[in-house]
């Protein structure tokens, strides 16, 4: 009896189905057709997008929300379009499996149709990049890619499948005569702390007088945020989030202070400079932490880094104490500490309260002057007002330069006032503009019963706004609020401080009618020119049930972080 045969693309699809992948994002191309047929036959949901970069960002957003690998499938030339999405995913440790249908293997190096060295291009941008050269090993390489994406320090990976292998036929059980016999989803390994090291570190913490925690992405990917909240609230230790964060703690967690960023959350500076022990869990001593050095972390402060993988520890070798441990294992062990730090904790609560009140007073003064002078709205006011109208558990996405920075502040102010957002997404530490709409679509797909609002700078929307077609195509209505200041305002402000003539150059846009673009696509659009128009317009946009745009005319206001970095441009790098 003749054995059943499957094309290489079908074997690829079958392998991903077995591993537990539940979504694929693509721009359908001829090189990928056998895989698309395979996904169709195994009933895998596939979202076709208008551009490969959008497919990559949608896959990234899906992976961040669900905390499991997903697939971005593109052709050879489409691979080059997906490269920025690889960069963004790597910066945020997102386990996207990028698959390229590549040029023919048998003529490799001879100038084949659409031939590029995709493996070499992807290699510095992902954890693992390889070409599959034998169709019988397709399942094996899917297994390898999955393990690389999920183990240790998670992140994106890349598989290149040549078109001749993609279209060729192989026995349906190809590769099944070797272990593992069944390639199902397997939970990643967890590192348990060495008892002696753990005991030493717990004693250091217990003997400290002013400890604080800085939590990073490792807490999110290891699903350890509950353990983090429990430790903060039980021991009364203030918790700060690394900048460009995934939202780790809810606003109802009293230990949640805000970002460990001196400019976007000023009270973090006093806390970090006064702390005698800083426990960094699941984060890296990279440029955001000034590599662990002064003036960010004082020389005499005891710096402890807890990381779930040896890869993470490579970034943190300079810490005073390091511990290889799954974040939850360490945090749960911290609960055995027999003291708390109430006075130190309450100082941070009072500082946050004053910080919020100072900003609110400033906004009241600005709003009064806006009304008197008939000038445009402050971008921070935009964020605060939008969030105030959102329901608890709605999702907020923001994207842009100053738009991003102002909305980080708005989120902290709103959280202090009791707003419990379901989730927050934005560009990662590479500040890649144009991801916001894609992330908004991902959030709506994951939470179709919640409102999803994307606050985007006008420049950020121009970078990635085409992705809004996926919201229309998939019936996933989101509301896009454009902070429209008429140009790349973040860059303009830096230029005005750097250029000797005090002017800006090549950063202005024309008056773009973003709201009518949405109307033309079949959505809802509205122009907002004053603060008193904003909240009613947002209600109409949400109630329309359509993908909607509020084109909000705001004035450009330099954010604290841009002011700080541009002040020192003549003396030092942006770091």
C-alpha positions in Angstrom: 0.0 0.0 0.0 1.4 3.4 -1.0 2.0 5.8 1.8 0.2 9.1 1.8 2.4 12.1 0.7 2.3 15.8 1.7 4.0 18.8 0.2 6.7 20.4 2.3 4.4 23.4 3.0 1.7 21.1 4.4 4.3 19.3 6.6 5.3 22.8 7.9 1.6 23.7 8.7 1.0 20.3 10.3 4.1 20.7 12.5 3.0 24.2 13.7 -0.5 22.9 14.5 1.0 20.1 16.6 3.1 22.6 18.6 0.0 24.6 19.5 0.3 27.6 17.2 -3.2 29.1 16.9 -2.7 32.0 14.4 -0.7 32.8 11.3 -0.1 36.3 9.9 0.9 36.7 6.3 0.8 38.6 3.0 -0.2 35.8 0.7 2.5 35.1 -1.9 3.1 32.4 -4.5 6.2 31.0 -2.7 4.1 30.3 0.4 1.0 28.8 -1.3 1.7 25.1 -0.2 2.0 26.3 3.4 -1.2 28.3 3.1 -3.0 25.3 1.7 -1.6 23.3 4.6 -2.9 25.8 7.1 -6.3 25.8 5.4 -6.5 22.0 5.6 -5.6 21.9 9.3 -8.1 24.7 9.9 -5.5 27.2 11.2 -6.7 30.8 11.3 -4.7 32.9 8.9 -4.9 36.7 8.7 -3.8 38.2 5.4 -2.4 41.7 5.7 -1.6 44.6 3.4 2.1 44.5 4.1 4.6 42.0 5.5 5.8 44.4 8.2 2.2 44.6 9.4 2.0 40.8 9.4 5.1 40.8 11.6 3.8 43.4 14.0 0.4 41.6 14.3 2.2 38.4 15.0 4.3 40.2 17.6 1.2 41.7 19.2 -0.6 38.4 19.4 2.5 36.7 20.9 2.8 39.5 23.6 -0.8 39.3 24.6 -1.1 35.5 24.7 2.5 34.9 25.8 3.1 32.0 23.3 4.7 31.7 19.9 2.8 32.6 16.7 3.8 32.6 13.0 4.6 35.3 10.5 4.8 33.7 7.0 6.3 35.7 4.1 7.9 35.3 0.7 11.5 36.2 -0.2 11.0 39.9 -1.1 8.4 40.1 1.7 11.1 38.9 4.1 12.9 42.2 3.7 9.7 44.1 4.6 9.4 42.0 7.7 12.9 42.9 9.0 11.7 45.9 11.1 9.1 43.6 12.8 12.0 41.2 13.7 13.8 44.1 15.4 10.8 45.1 17.4 10.0 41.6 18.5 13.6 41.0 19.5 13.7 44.1 21.6 10.6 42.9 23.6 11.6 39.2 23.7 8.5 38.3 21.7 8.5 34.6 20.5 7.4 35.2 16.8 8.4 32.4 14.4 9.2 34.1 11.1 9.0 31.7 8.2 10.4 32.6 4.7 9.4 30.8 1.6 12.8 31.3 -0.1 14.5 30.8 -3.5 15.1 27.3 -4.8 17.7 25.2 -2.9 19.1 23.3 -5.9 20.2 26.5 -7.6 21.4 28.3 -4.5 24.1 30.8 -5.2 23.4 31.0 -8.9 21.0 33.9 -9.0 17.8 32.1 -8.5 14.4 33.9 -8.7 14.1 36.3 -5.8 17.3 34.8 -4.2 18.5 36.6 -1.1 20.5 35.4 1.9 17.6 35.6 4.3 19.3 33.5 6.9 22.3 35.8 7.2 20.2 38.9 7.2 17.9 37.6 10.0 20.7 36.2 12.1 21.6 39.3 14.1 17.9 40.2 14.6 16.7 36.9 16.0 17.7 34.2 18.4 17.9 31.4 15.8 18.0 31.6 12.0 18.4 28.5 9.8 17.5 27.2 6.3 15.7 23.9 6.1 17.6 21.8 3.5 15.8 18.5 3.8 12.0 18.1 3.6 12.1 15.1 5.9 13.5 17.4 8.7 10.8 20.0 8.5 9.2 18.8 11.8 12.6 18.7 13.5 13.4 22.3 12.6 10.0 23.5 13.7 10.8 21.8 17.0 14.2 23.5 17.2 12.7 26.9 16.4 10.0 26.5 19.0 12.6 25.5 21.7 14.8 28.5 20.8 11.8 30.9 20.8 10.5 29.8 24.2 13.5 28.6 26.2 15.7 30.8 28.4 15.5 34.4 27.2 12.5 34.2 24.8 12.5 35.9 21.4 11.9 35.7 17.7 13.3 33.0 15.4 13.5 32.5 11.6 13.1 29.5 9.4 13.8 29.6 5.7 12.1 27.0 3.6 13.2 26.9 -0.1 10.5 26.9 -2.7 11.5 23.5 -4.2 11.2 21.9 -0.8 8.0 23.8 -0.1 6.3 22.4 -3.3 7.9 18.9 -3.2 6.1 15.9 -1.8 7.2 13.8 1.2 5.8 10.9 3.1 3.2 12.2 5.6 5.2 10.6 8.5 8.5 12.1 7.4 10.8 12.4 10.4 8.6 10.3 12.6 11.2 7.5 13.0 13.3 9.6 15.4 12.6 11.1 18.8 10.6 13.0 19.7 7.8 10.8 18.4 5.2 13.4 19.2 6.0 17.0 18.7 3.4 18.7 20.9 3.7 21.9 22.9 6.0 21.6 25.8 6.3 24.2 28.6 9.8 25.8 28.8 12.2 24.7 31.4 12.3 26.7 34.7 15.5 27.5 36.5 15.3 26.9 40.3 17.6 29.0 42.5 20.7 27.5 44.0 19.9 27.3 47.8 23.1 28.8 49.1 23.0 31.8 46.7 19.3 32.3 47.4 19.8 32.3 51.2 22.6 34.9 50.9 20.5 37.2 48.8 17.5 36.9 51.0 19.6 37.8 54.0 21.0 40.9 52.2 17.4 42.0 51.5 16.2 41.3 55.0 19.1 43.4 56.4 18.5 46.3 54.1 16.6 49.5 55.2 15.4 50.8 51.9 14.9 48.1 49.3 13.1 48.4 46.1 12.3 46.2 43.1 12.7 47.1 39.4 10.8 44.5 37.4 11.4 43.7 33.7 10.1 41.8 30.8 11.2 38.5 32.3 8.3 38.8 34.9 5.8 39.1 32.1 7.0 36.2 29.9 7.4 33.9 32.9 3.8 34.8 34.0 5.2 35.9 37.4 3.3 39.1 37.9 1.0 37.8 40.7 4.1 36.7 42.7 5.5 40.2 42.1 2.4 41.9 43.3 2.2 39.6 46.4 5.7 40.4 47.4 5.3 44.1 47.1 2.1 44.2 49.1 3.1 41.7 51.7 6.6 43.1 52.5 5.7 46.7 51.5 8.5 47.1 49.0 8.0 49.7 46.2 8.0 48.2 42.7 9.1 50.1 39.6 8.7 49.0 36.0 11.5 49.2 33.4 10.9 51.8 30.7 9.3 50.7 27.5 7.5 48.2 29.6 4.9 45.5 29.3 2.3 46.4 31.9 3.1 44.1 34.8 1.0 45.2 37.7 -2.6 46.4 37.8 -3.5 49.8 39.1 -5.1 48.2 42.1 -1.7 46.9 43.3 -0.5 49.5 45.9 3.1 48.6 45.4 3.0 49.6 41.8 4.8 53.0 41.6 5.5 53.6 37.9 8.4 53.6 35.6 12.0 53.5 36.7 12.6 56.6 34.6 13.8 59.8 36.2 12.0 61.9 33.5 8.7 60.2 32.9 8.2 59.5 36.6 10.3 61.9 38.6 9.8 60.3 42.0 11.7 57.2 40.8 14.9 59.3 41.0 14.7 60.0 44.7 13.7 56.4 45.4 16.5 54.8 43.4 19.1 57.2 44.8 18.0 56.7 48.4 17.6 52.9 48.2 20.3 50.8 49.8 19.3 47.7 47.9 17.9 47.4 44.4 16.5 44.0 43.3 16.1 43.8 39.6 13.9 40.9 38.5 13.8 39.7 34.9 15.4 42.8 33.5 18.7 43.8 31.9 21.4 46.3 32.8 21.2 47.9 29.4 21.1 51.5 28.3 17.8 52.1 30.1 19.4 51.2 33.4 22.6 53.1 32.5 24.3 49.6 32.5 23.9 49.6 36.3 26.2 52.6 36.7 26.0 56.1 38.4 24.4 58.5 38.1 21.4 56.2 37.7 22.3 53.6 40.4 24.7 55.0 43.0 28.0 53.3 43.5 27.3 52.3 47.1 23.9 50.8 46.4 23.7 47.0 46.6 22.5 45.8 43.2 21.0 42.3 42.9 19.9 40.9 39.6 17.6 37.9 39.4 17.2 36.3 35.9 15.4 33.3 34.6 18.1 32.4 32.0 21.8 32.4 31.6 21.4 34.6 28.5 19.9 37.3 30.7 22.7 37.0 33.2 25.2 37.8 30.5 23.7 41.4 30.5 23.9 41.6 34.3 27.5 40.4 35.1 28.3 43.8 36.7 25.7 43.4 39.5 26.9 42.9 43.1 24.9 39.7 43.3 23.3 37.6 40.5 21.0 34.6 40.8 19.8 32.3 38.1 16.2 31.7 39.0 12.7 31.7 37.5 11.2 35.0 38.7 8.3 33.4 40.5 10.6 31.0 42.3 12.6 33.8 43.7 9.7 36.1 44.4 7.9 33.3 46.3 11.0 32.7 48.3 11.1 36.4 49.2 7.7 35.9 51.0 9.6 34.1 53.8 11.3 37.4 54.8 10.1 38.2 58.3 9.9 42.0 58.1 8.4 44.8 56.0 9.3 48.4 55.2 6.2 50.4 55.9 7.8 53.8 56.5 9.9 53.6 53.3 6.9 52.3 51.4 4.7 55.2 52.5 7.3 57.8 51.5 7.0 56.5 47.9 3.2 56.5 48.1 3.3 60.2 49.3 5.7 61.1 46.5 3.5 59.6 43.9 0.5 61.4 45.2 2.3 64.8 45.1 3.6 64.0 41.6 0.1 63.4 40.4 -1.3 66.5 42.1 1.5 68.7 40.6 0.8 67.4 37.1 -3.0 67.9 37.6 -2.4 71.5 38.8 -0.2 72.1 35.8 -2.8 70.8 33.4 -5.5 73.0 34.9 -3.3 76.0 34.4 -2.5 75.0 30.8 -6.2 74.3 30.1 -7.2 77.7 31.4 -4.6 79.4 29.1 -5.7 77.2 26.2 -9.3 78.5 26.6 -8.2 82.1 27.0 -5.7 82.1 24.1 -7.7 79.8 21.9 -4.7 77.6 21.5 -4.6 73.9 20.8 -4.8 71.2 23.5 -1.8 69.9 25.5 -0.9 66.3 24.5 -0.9 65.1 28.1 -4.4 66.5 28.5 -5.4 64.5 25.5 -4.1 61.2 27.1 -5.7 61.9 30.5 -9.0 62.8 29.0 -9.2 59.8 26.7 -8.2 57.4 29.5 -10.9 59.0 31.8 -13.6 58.0 29.3 -12.4 54.4 28.9 -14.1 51.5 30.8 -12.2 49.4 33.3 -10.5 46.5 31.4 -10.4 48.4 28.1 -7.1 48.3 26.3 -4.9 51.3 25.5 -2.2 51.4 22.8 0.0 54.4 22.2 2.6 55.0 19.5 4.9 57.8 18.6 7.7 59.9 20.1 6.4 62.6 22.4 2.9 60.9 22.1 4.4 57.8 23.7 6.2 59.7 26.5 3.2 61.9 27.4 0.9 58.9 27.5 3.2 57.0 29.9 2.7 59.9 32.3 -1.1 59.9 31.6 -1.3 56.2 32.4 0.4 56.7 35.8 -1.9 59.7 36.7 -5.0 57.8 35.7 -3.9 54.7 37.6 -3.5 56.8 40.7 -7.1 58.0 40.2 -8.4 54.4 40.0 -8.5 53.6 36.3 -8.0 49.9 35.9 -7.0 49.4 32.2 -7.0 45.8 30.9 -3.7 46.2 29.1 -1.2 48.6 27.7 0.9 48.2 24.5 3.3 50.4 22.7 6.7 50.4 20.9 9.5 48.7 22.7 13.0 49.8 23.5 13.9 50.4 19.8 11.2 53.1 19.6 10.0 51.7 16.3 7.2 54.0 15.1 4.2 52.6 13.3 3.4 49.5 15.5 0.4 51.0 17.3 -2.4 50.2 14.9 -1.2 46.6 14.5 -1.0 46.2 18.3 -4.5 47.6 18.6 -5.9 45.1 16.1 -4.1 42.3 18.1 -5.6 43.5 21.3 -9.1 43.7 19.8 -8.8 40.2 18.4 -7.8 38.9 21.8 -10.6 40.9 23.6 -13.4 41.5 21.2 -15.8 42.5 24.0 -13.5 45.4 25.1 -12.9 48.8 23.7 -9.4 49.3 22.2 -8.1 52.8 21.8 -4.9 53.6 20.0 -3.4 57.1 20.7 -1.0 57.7 17.8 1.2 60.5 16.8 0.7 61.8 13.3 4.2 60.7 12.3 3.7 57.2 13.9 0.4 56.8 12.0 2.1 57.7 8.7 4.7 55.0 9.4 2.2 52.2 10.0 -1.3 53.4 9.4 -1.9 51.1 6.4 -2.3 48.3 9.0 -5.8 49.7 9.8 -7.1 47.9 6.8 -6.7 44.7 8.9 -9.2 46.1 11.4 -11.7 46.6 8.6 -11.0 43.3 6.9 -11.3 41.2 10.0 -14.2 43.1 11.5 -12.2 44.3 14.6 -13.3 47.9 15.2 -10.8 50.0 17.1 -10.7 53.7 17.8 -7.6 55.6 16.6 -7.0 59.0 18.3 -4.3 60.9 16.3 -2.3 63.4 18.3 -1.9 65.7 15.3 0.7 68.4 15.8 1.6 68.7 12.2 5.0 67.1 12.1 7.7 65.0 13.7 7.4 67.2 16.8 9.8 65.1 19.0 12.5 65.6 16.4 11.6 69.2 15.7 12.1 70.0 19.4 15.5 68.3 19.5 16.6 70.2 16.4 15.5 73.6 17.9 17.7 72.9 20.9 20.6 71.5 18.9 20.8 73.7 15.7 22.7 77.0 16.1 19.8 79.0 14.5 17.2 77.5 16.9 15.0 76.3 14.0 13.8 72.9 12.9 14.2 71.4 9.4 12.5 68.7 7.3 10.1 67.6 10.0 6.8 69.3 9.1 3.7 67.7 7.5 0.9 69.2 5.5 -2.6 69.4 7.2 -3.6 65.8 6.6 -7.3 64.9 6.9 -6.8 61.6 8.8 -10.5 61.4 9.8 -11.7 61.5 6.1 -9.3 58.7 5.3 -11.1 56.4 7.7 -14.5 57.5 6.3 -13.3 56.6 2.8 -12.3 53.1 4.1 -15.8 52.6 5.5 -15.2 53.8 9.1 -16.1 56.7 11.3 -14.1 59.9 11.3 -14.2 63.2 13.2 -12.0 66.3 13.4 -11.5 67.6 17.0 -10.1 71.1 17.4 -10.7 71.8 21.1 -10.8 70.0 24.4 -14.5 70.4 25.0 -15.1 68.5 21.7 -13.0 65.5 22.6 -15.0 63.4 25.1 -18.3 63.6 23.1 -16.4 62.8 19.9 -14.8 59.7 21.6 -18.3 58.5 22.7 -19.6 58.9 19.2 -16.6 57.0 17.8 -17.1 54.1 20.2 -20.8 54.0 19.7 -20.4 53.9 15.9 -19.3 50.3 16.1 -16.9 51.0 13.3 -13.1 51.4 13.1 -12.9 55.1 13.9 -10.5 58.0 13.8 -10.5 61.2 15.9 -8.1 63.6 14.3 -7.2 65.8 17.3 -5.4 69.0 16.8 -2.9 69.3 19.6 0.0 71.7 20.1 3.6 70.4 20.3 4.9 70.4 23.9 8.3 69.0 24.6 8.1 66.0 26.9 10.4 65.7 30.0 12.5 62.9 28.5 13.1 64.7 25.2 14.0 67.9 27.1 16.5 66.0 29.3 18.2 64.1 26.4 18.3 67.1 24.1 19.8 69.3 26.8 23.0 67.2 26.9 23.3 66.5 23.1 26.4 68.8 22.9 28.1 66.8 25.7 27.2 63.2 25.4 25.3 60.6 23.4 21.6 60.2 23.8 22.3 57.5 26.4 
